[in-house]
Amino acid sequence: MRIALAAIGFLAAACAAPGPTVLPDPMARANPASPPTTAAPVIGNAGFETDFVAGRSCPPRWSCSVHADGSSFRFAPDSTTASEGVRSLLLERVGREPWATVTQSFKAEGLRGKRVRFSIAVRAQGVDGEGAGAWLLLNGGGQVLDHQVRRLVGTGDWRRHEIEVLVPANAEYLSVGGTLEGGGRAWFDDARLELLGPAPGR
């Protein structure tokens, strides 16, 4: 079972049945953080520059999930706009479901007791509902330890959304990515995961 499904478990618990539809990508996989950690885990295909695999509707190295009906959102490469590089990921609601996410997950052992920052560039067009933005989840022992989202509503040009967290001692997995919770269109680009150092007093 791919580690990325840890994030999906939280989303399923947070929403009423039926649960989310996962759009599988065989290239998406957990990237272990090798202790002792001197750098943050590397986000694969962080700028969404890699071509989609034929027959797959999720960008390589990422996992995509949609509430209940997977056809309600479209994930597509877009070479007409980018924060960095030559393309970005377009996430667009085309049906009635309330949310979709694009995520990557990492083992958290080497990050425990350290502060990390996740950031991603976001652009929005006609976004309503809860909004679009950066998404982060920490879990361990079958429980959600921390869940944060930074959201943008309406229409706006590229803007970097940041989330900083202290990874608790019982964390097992760190999942990061972007979400669109509502209608409209959102673009994501240039995802970054940075290690800020140990917690104060350690």
C-alpha positions as CSV (number, residue, x, y, z in Angstrom):
1,M,0.0,0.0,0.0
2,R,1.4,3.4,-0.9
3,I,2.2,5.7,2.0
4,A,0.4,8.5,0.2
5,L,-2.9,6.7,1.2
6,A,-2.3,8.0,4.8
7,A,-3.4,11.4,3.7
8,I,-6.4,9.9,1.9
9,G,-7.5,8.2,5.2
10,F,-7.8,11.6,6.9
11,L,-9.8,13.1,4.0
12,A,-12.2,10.2,4.1
13,A,-12.8,10.6,7.8
14,A,-13.3,14.3,7.5
15,C,-16.0,14.0,4.8
16,A,-19.3,12.3,4.8
17,A,-19.7,9.0,2.9
18,P,-19.0,8.1,0.2
19,G,-15.3,8.4,0.6
20,P,-12.7,9.8,-1.8
21,T,-11.8,8.5,-5.2
22,V,-8.0,8.0,-5.6
23,L,-6.6,8.6,-9.0
24,P,-3.6,6.2,-8.8
25,D,-0.2,7.0,-10.3
26,P,2.3,4.1,-10.2
27,M,5.2,6.6,-10.1
28,A,4.0,8.2,-6.9
29,R,5.6,6.7,-3.8
30,A,6.7,7.6,-0.3
31,N,10.1,9.2,-0.2
32,P,11.8,8.1,3.1
33,A,13.6,10.7,5.1
34,S,17.0,9.1,6.0
35,P,18.0,9.8,9.6
36,P,19.9,11.7,10.7
37,T,18.2,14.3,8.6
38,T,20.4,17.2,7.4
39,A,18.0,18.3,4.7
40,A,14.3,18.1,4.0
41,P,13.0,15.2,1.9
42,V,13.0,16.0,-1.8
43,I,9.7,16.6,-3.5
44,G,9.6,14.7,-6.8
45,N,8.5,16.6,-9.9
46,A,8.1,19.7,-7.7
47,G,7.4,22.0,-10.6
48,F,5.1,19.7,-12.5
49,E,7.4,19.8,-15.4
50,T,7.3,16.0,-16.1
51,D,4.9,14.9,-18.8
52,F,1.9,13.0,-17.7
53,V,2.1,9.2,-18.2
54,A,-0.3,8.0,-21.0
55,G,-3.6,6.9,-19.5
56,R,-3.0,8.6,-16.1
57,S,-4.8,11.7,-14.9
58,C,-2.4,12.6,-12.1
59,P,1.1,14.2,-12.5
60,P,4.0,11.8,-12.1
61,R,5.4,11.4,-8.5
62,W,2.1,12.9,-7.1
63,S,-1.1,11.2,-5.7
64,C,-4.5,12.7,-6.6
65,S,-7.7,12.3,-4.7
66,V,-11.2,13.5,-5.3
67,H,-14.2,13.3,-3.0
68,A,-16.4,10.4,-4.1
69,D,-16.6,11.0,-7.9
70,G,-13.1,11.1,-9.5
71,S,-14.5,12.7,-12.7
72,S,-15.6,15.9,-10.8
73,F,-12.1,17.4,-11.0
74,R,-9.6,17.7,-13.8
75,F,-5.8,17.5,-13.2
76,A,-3.9,18.8,-16.3
77,P,-0.5,20.2,-17.2
78,D,-0.6,23.8,-18.3
79,S,2.2,25.4,-20.3
80,T,0.4,28.8,-20.7
81,T,1.2,29.9,-17.1
82,A,3.9,29.1,-14.5
83,S,5.5,30.5,-11.4
84,E,8.8,28.8,-12.3
85,G,9.8,26.8,-15.3
86,V,7.6,26.4,-18.3
87,R,4.4,24.6,-16.9
88,S,2.2,24.3,-13.9
89,L,-0.5,21.9,-12.7
90,L,-4.1,23.0,-13.4
91,L,-6.8,21.7,-11.0
92,E,-10.3,22.5,-12.1
93,R,-13.7,21.4,-10.8
94,V,-15.9,20.1,-13.6
95,G,-18.5,18.3,-11.5
96,R,-20.3,18.6,-8.2
97,E,-17.9,17.1,-5.7
98,P,-16.5,19.6,-3.0
99,W,-12.8,19.0,-3.0
100,A,-9.7,17.5,-4.6
101,T,-6.0,17.2,-3.6
102,V,-2.7,16.6,-5.1
103,T,-0.2,15.3,-2.6
104,Q,3.2,13.6,-1.8
105,S,4.0,11.8,1.4
106,F,7.2,11.1,3.3
107,K,8.3,9.1,6.3
108,A,8.7,11.4,9.2
109,E,11.2,9.7,11.5
110,G,14.2,11.9,10.6
111,L,12.1,15.0,10.9
112,R,10.8,14.5,14.5
113,G,11.5,17.4,16.8
114,K,12.4,19.7,13.9
115,R,10.6,22.6,12.2
116,V,9.8,22.3,8.6
117,R,8.3,24.7,6.0
118,F,6.2,23.6,3.1
119,S,5.3,26.1,0.4
120,I,3.8,26.1,-3.0
121,A,2.9,28.8,-5.6
122,V,-0.8,29.1,-6.2
123,R,-2.9,31.0,-8.8
124,A,-6.7,31.1,-8.8
125,Q,-9.5,32.0,-11.2
126,G,-13.1,32.2,-10.0
127,V,-12.4,30.0,-6.9
128,D,-15.3,29.8,-4.5
129,G,-16.2,27.6,-1.5
130,E,-13.3,27.1,1.0
131,G,-10.7,28.0,-1.6
132,A,-7.4,26.8,-3.1
133,G,-4.0,26.6,-1.5
134,A,-1.2,24.7,0.3
135,W,-2.2,21.6,2.3
136,L,-0.2,19.7,5.0
137,L,-1.0,16.7,7.1
138,L,1.0,15.0,9.9
139,N,-0.2,11.7,11.3
140,G,1.0,8.9,13.5
141,G,-0.5,6.0,15.4
142,G,-3.5,6.1,13.2
143,Q,-4.3,9.6,14.2
144,V,-4.2,13.1,12.7
145,L,-1.5,15.0,14.6
146,D,-1.7,18.2,12.6
147,H,-3.6,19.4,9.5
148,Q,-3.3,22.9,8.0
149,V,-4.4,24.6,4.8
150,R,-3.7,28.0,3.4
151,R,-6.4,29.1,1.1
152,L,-7.0,31.7,-1.6
153,V,-10.6,32.6,-2.8
154,G,-11.6,34.4,-5.9
155,T,-9.1,35.4,-8.6
156,G,-5.5,36.1,-8.0
157,D,-2.1,35.9,-9.7
158,W,0.7,33.7,-8.5
159,R,1.3,33.8,-4.8
160,R,3.4,31.6,-2.5
161,H,1.5,29.9,0.3
162,E,3.6,28.7,3.3
163,I,2.9,26.4,6.2
164,E,5.4,25.9,9.0
165,V,5.1,23.1,11.6
166,L,7.0,21.4,14.4
167,V,7.1,17.7,13.7
168,P,6.0,15.9,16.9
169,A,7.9,13.0,18.4
170,N,5.2,10.5,17.4
171,A,4.8,11.6,13.8
172,E,5.0,8.7,11.2
173,Y,4.2,10.5,8.0
174,L,4.3,14.0,6.6
175,S,2.0,14.7,3.6
176,V,2.1,17.9,1.6
177,G,0.5,19.3,-1.5
178,G,-2.3,21.5,-2.9
179,T,-6.1,21.5,-2.6
180,L,-9.1,23.0,-4.3
181,E,-12.1,23.0,-2.1
182,G,-14.9,24.5,-4.2
183,G,-15.4,25.5,-7.8
184,G,-13.2,27.4,-10.2
185,R,-9.7,26.8,-11.4
186,A,-6.4,26.7,-9.4
187,W,-2.9,26.3,-10.6
188,F,0.0,24.9,-8.5
189,D,3.8,25.2,-9.1
190,D,7.2,25.1,-7.5
191,A,6.5,23.1,-4.4
192,R,9.2,23.3,-1.7
193,L,9.9,21.5,1.5
194,E,12.5,23.1,3.8
195,L,14.1,21.9,7.0
196,L,14.3,24.9,9.4
197,G,16.2,23.2,12.2
198,P,15.4,21.8,15.7
199,A,12.7,23.3,17.9
200,P,13.9,26.1,20.3
201,G,15.5,24.7,23.4
202,R,16.5,21.4,21.9
